[in-house]
Amino acid sequence: MLTASPPMASGLGPATDAGRAALSVAPWLGVLFVMLFALNTIGGWVRLSGAGVAIPQWPIINGSLLPPLTAAGWDAVKAGYDADQERLAQRVRRGELAPGNLGRQAGDLAEFKGMFLTEWSHRLLAALVGVLGAGCVTVALRRADLRRRIGGPMAVAGIFIIAQAALGGLLVQSGTNTHWLFLHQANAGIVLACVLVAILRLLDGERAARPRPTALAVLVHAALALAWLQLVCGALVAGSRANEPTVISQAWKMSPAFLWEGFKPLSWNLLDNAALHQWIHHWMATLLVVTLVALYVVAWRGAEVPERLRLALRISATFVAVQVVLGIGNVYSGFTPLVSLAHQFMGMCLLMSLVLAAFDVRRGAGARLVIVAPQPVVAAGSAGGRP
């Protein structure tokens, strides 16, 4: 007769139904997190390369979900693109849209194919993310044990994934300029943060009581909020063409009172005032760096800071240092697309490291992953066993 192995101490232990459920969904959440990160990066490239208006239909593309497979098919989608560019140009002439809504102009069919396939790849990955996200949310909400543990963040992630898809469809109809495009980046940050929190909750075997607010906790959450706002502001800067050298020099030398154009509508100043966007982006970055430095000083002096929290803060310090270098490089390189894309990617990495830090701060002693290996099976009649 065989003796049963003792249950594992971690939340991922397979000895219970809850452990088996966690083991079943945790790898898929990891895959979803990586795919979301890739989708956000590809989306940034779509925006920076000007390929976002290459496919004016959504979700159907010329009667199909696939790219054209014949020369006649490519001619048809190119004709649809040209017609949509003319429609947008008419709206620009009427003052309804800014010139940036036209995106990059395709010089020939070969250039258009590259733009088309860039946008199509983004949509394909978004569809796969939607399917996988729906499956993970369904599993998390159907089981009571998983619902208690990760139901909240996964439900929020599901809502924002749906909102992201709807927003993408609306943006296709209005071009790729600043009007609401920055919300795409805002939603992406929220979805990634929710999925990461769900993963951390599954890994969190021993939960400490939530501690009282401390200076460390306040600074971590302030830095997290500022990092998210800075990502959103960066998307606004890219959308309103606030990266032009004349705009940069004007924004850094003037106060917001002079940058605000009172004779224009409030909506224009909020969505299209490139100099104001650059001013906010610059000074918000300064505030974020100051907050992070204060956070690192408080954490370095604290004797009870958990090791994983210290690791998250060290990683965030590396990310912010790289971000500063990329930001300066962006200015002096004239905002080349690859440098700007690296800037966005590193900003999302910084945000995720702060999500990890905030999670551990709220757990007090830190979410410790304690996995006790199961004891070896003891056969009948062997030493220590029972007949």
N, C-alpha and C positions, 0 to 999 in steps of 0.2 A: 504494500500500500504506500502511496506517495503522499508526502506532506505538502500542504499548500504553501506557496511563497508569500511572505508578508507584503502588504501593500507598500507602494512607493510613496515617499514623502512629498514629492513635487506634485504640482497641479497637472503635470503631464503623465503621471503614473498610470499605467494601463490596468491596474488591479481593480479599479472600479469602473462603473458605467460612465461616470463623469470623466475619468481619466481616458477611457477609450474614445469618448466623444471629442475631448480636447486633442488627442492624437490624430483624429481623423480630419479635423478642420485646421489645425495649426500649420501644417505644410502648405495648404492651399492659401491661407492668409499670407504666408511668406511669398508665395508666387504672385499673389495679387499685389502685394506691396511693391515688388520689383517691377511688375508690369505698369503700375501706376506711375512709378518714378520714370520709367522709360517713356510712357505716354506724355508726361509733363515735359520731358526734354525734347521729344519730337515735336510737340506742340509749339515749344519755343522756337525751334528751327523753322517750322512752317510760318510762324509770324515774322521772324527776322529775315527769312529768304523771300518774303512777299508772295508765297505760294498759296496763301489761304483763300484767294478768290478764284483759283484755277478751276474749281468744281462748283458752279453756282447752284446746282440742285442738291437737295438733301431730303431723305437719305438715299433715294433712288438716283442713279447716275445714267442718264440717257436710256431709261427703261430697264436698267440692270444694276446690280450691286458690284459688278466686275468692271475693270477697266476695258477699254475697247480692244478687240482682238483682231481687227482688220483695218486696212487703210481708210476705208469708207467710214468706219466707226470713229476713228481719230478725227477725220474731217468734220464729222457731225458734232462731236463734243467741242472741237475748236470753234465751230460756228456758234454754238451755244455760249461759249466763253466770250467771244467777240460781242455778241448781242447783249450779254449781261454787262460787259464793260461800257458799252454805249449807254445802257440804262443808268448805270451808276454815274457816268460822266454828265448826263443830263441833270441828275439830282445835285451833283456838285455845282453845275452852272446856276441852278436855282437857289443855291445856298443851303440846301437841305443836308448835305454831307460835306465833309472836308476832303481835300484832294487825296489824302492818304488812303481813303477807302478804295481807291482803284488798285492798290497793291502794285506789284511789279508787272510791267508790261512785257508780255512774251514777244520776242523779236521774230521768231519763226516757229515752225511746228516742232522742231527738235527741242527748243527751249520750253515750249508749252508742255511737251510730254514729261520733261523733268519736273516741272511745277505740278503737273497733274498727279504724277506718281508719288510725289512727296506728300501732297494732301491726302491722296487715297490711302497711303500707308498709315497715316495718322488716324484716318477713319476706321481702317481695318483693326488696328490695335485697340482703338476705343470700343469697337463692337465686342472684341474678345474680352476686354476688361469688364464691359457691361454684363456679359454672360457669366463670367467667373464671379464677379461681385454679387450678382443676383443669387448664385448658388451658395456662396458663403453666408450671405445675409439670411437666406431661407433656412440653412442648417442652424445658424446661430439663434434664430428666433423660434424654431420648432421645438427644440429641446429645452426643458425648464432649467436644467443645470447650466447650459451654455447661455441661456437668456439672462440668467442672473449675473453671469460673469462678464459677458461681452455683448449682451443684447443692446445696451445703450449706445456704445460707440458704433456698432455695426449698423444699427437702424439709422443713425445720423449719416453714416457713410453712404448707405443706400439712397437716402433722400437726396444727398448732394450729387451722387452719381447721376440720378435721374435729372436733376436740375442742370447738371453739366451738359447732358445730351440735348436737353431742350434749348439751352442757351446757345449751344453750337449751331443748332438748326436756325435759330433766329439771327445769329451773326452772319450766316451765309447770305442772308437776304440784304444785309446792310453793309457789306464790305468788311474790311479788317482794321479800321481805324480805332481810335480810343473809345468810341461809344460802346460802353459795357464790355469791351473785350477784356479789360482788367479783371472783371468778375470771374473769368475763366481761371485765371491764376489764383484768385482768392479761394474759389471752390476746390481747386486741386490741392492747395495746402491743407484745407480742412479735411478732405477725404483721406489724404496720406496720414495725417495726424491721427484720425480715428482708427484707421487700420493698424497703425503702429501701437496705439494704446490697447487695442484688442489683443494683439500678439503678446504684449507685455503682461496683460492680465492672465493670459493662459500660462505664461512662464512663471508667474508669481505664485510660488508654492506656499509661502508663509506670509500672511498679511499682518503688518503691524497696525496698531491703532493710529488713526490720522492725528498727527501732532498739532500743537498750537502754531499759529502763524509766526514765523521768524523773519529776520531780515533776509536770510538766505532764500526763503520761500518767496517773499515779496519780489526780490530781485530776479529770481528765476522766471516767475510769471510775467514780470514786466519786460524782461528780455525776450521771452517767447512772443508776447503780443507785439512788441516792436519789430521783431524779425518778420512776423507775418504781414504786418502793415507795410514794411519796407519792400517785401516781395510784390504786394499789390501795387504800391507806388511805382516800383520798377516797371511793371507792366503798363501802367499809365504813362510813364515816361516814354517807353518804346512806342506806344500808340500815338502819342501826340507829337512825335518827332522832336522830343526835347533833348535829343542827343546831338543836335547840330552845334558846331563850335560857337556860333554867334549867340545861340540861346544859352549855352553853358556859361560863357563869360558874362552875359547880362544877368543871369540868375544868381551867380555867386557874388556879384558886386552890389546888388540892390536888395532892398527890403521888400517883404511881401506887399506892403502898402502901395509901393510903386509898381509892382508887377501885376497887381489886380487891375483889370481894365473895367472900370465902372460903367462905361458907356455900352458895354456888351452884356448879354444876359448872364444870369448866375450859372446856368447850365454850361455856357461856353467857357467861363472861367474854371469851372470844376473839371470839365472834360477835355478842353482843347487849348487851354492856356499853357503852352509848352514851357515858358520861362518859369511860371509858378510851379509847375510839376517838378522841374529840375531843382528849384530852390527847396521844395519840401523834401525831395529825395536826398539831397545833399545833407541837409541839417538833421533829417531823421536818421541817416547813417551815422552821423556824429553822435547823436543821442544814444543810439544802439551800442556803439563802441564804448562810450562812457559807462553805460549801464552794465555791459559785460565785464569791463575792467573792475568795477565795483563788486560785481558778483564773484569774480575770481579772487579778489582780495579777501572777501568775507569767507569764502569756502576754504582758502588756504589757511586762514587763521582758525577755522573751526576744527575742534578735535573729534567731534562726533559725526563728521560727514562720511557717509558710507562709501565704500571703495568704488562701487559701480557709478555712483553720482560723481565722484571725483573723475572717473574715467570719461564720463559724458562731458564734463566741463573741459577736460583737457582736449577732447576731440573738437568741441565747439571752439576752443581757442585757436586750434589749427585752422579750422574752417574760416573763422573771421579774419585771421591773418591773410589767408589766401584771397578772401573777398576784397580786402583793402587793396592788395596788389592788383587784382583783376579790375577793380573800380578805377584805379589810377591808370592802368593799362588801357582801359576802355576810352578814357578821355584822350590820351595821347596817341592812340591808334586810330582815332576818328570813329570809334564805335564799330569796329568790324564785326560781322555776324558771329564768327566763331568765338571771339573774346566775350561778346555779349551773352552768347549761349552758355559759356563756361561760368560767367557771372551769375546767371539764373540758376544753373545746376548747383553751384556751390551755395547759393542762398537757400535752396531747398534742403541741402545737406545740413546747413547750420540750423535751420528750423527743426529738422527731425532730431538733431542732437539735443536741442533745448526741450523738445517734447519728452525725450527720455529723462532728462534732468528733472523736469517738472513732475513726471510720474514718480520718480524716486523720492522727491521732496515730499510729495503728498503721502507717501508710504512710511514716512518716518525713518525707520532703520534701513530703508531701501528694499526694493522687491528682490528678495534673495531667491535664486534658483537653487533649490536643494534637491538633488536626485540621489536617492539611496538605491544602490543596485540590489535587485532581488537576491535572496539567499539561494544557494544551490539546492537543487532538489535532492532529498535524501531517500534512497531506496530502502525498501523493507529489509530488515535484518542487518543493516550496516550500523556502524558505530553511531550512537545517538538517536537511532531510529527506533520505531516501535514495530513489533511484528504484526 
